[in-house]
Amino acid sequence: MTNLKEKISEINLKYPIFFLHGMGFKNRKHIGYWGRIPSVLEERGIKIYHGNQDANGSIEGNSEQLKEQLDELVSSSNFDKVNIIAHSKGGLEARYLISTLNCSNAIASLTTISTPHNGSVTVDKLMKFPQFLIRIGCKIADLFFRIFLGDKKPETYKAICGLKTEVANEFNQKNVDSEDIYYQSYAFVMKNIFSDILLWFPSLIVYMFDGPNDGLLSSRSTKWSNFKGIVQSNSRRGISHLDEVDFRRKRFTKKRGDNISDITDLYVNIAKGLENMGY
């Protein structure tokens, strides 16, 4: 019997993939942030590394942590660059890493998956609540992430403020794209607020303030350089913020079509695209 792995075509990337997680979670050995995605890519011969920045750190603080990890990674390996794939807030940290911390020489490409490049109108609205209540909630969150996820420097309040549209505009002016790096961005939407039962309420709130969204971020918020459009699924539920990183560890649908039936297919296609461009 032919081994299944022999049927999987290899993807020959020049540089490995460096995955950066988003806010609220960290990548763990037994409970991986990215679900089946890394193993599917490794089966195709791609070398995978993970950023292990704080779950609820600020953009600036997390980027400093990533710089240390990237410097160590490059100095101890036989490659001089990586291809970054970043989810949600991790994409902002990657851009800060490139432009403010001057790490463009160690990065070949940056692919952002539902990253709030343009800020969140919903966060603008929520930050109008009494500040003392918001700060108390953020302090409690900091304590939780320090104790249970091992964050070195959780800064929930600063991290949330970094998602405001005004702050995003300032961030974009200070962190312009590097000419030496290929950038691309992807957006996603749920078909309706009940497409992902875990995100129905935030999806409703975001829809009221900012339009179609993936449960947390609107498609307007996530458009950036070389925008690849809104990724569609072959299922009736669309793709949620959790689906984007294979939270449920299974296919969306058995149906085949022109769109995505399994989120791992998207990442394979991204890797093939990077291969074709020589990255």
Order of alpha helices (4+ residues) and beta strands (2+ residues): beta-alpha-beta-alpha-beta-alpha-beta-alpha-alpha-alpha-alpha-beta-alpha-alpha-beta-alpha
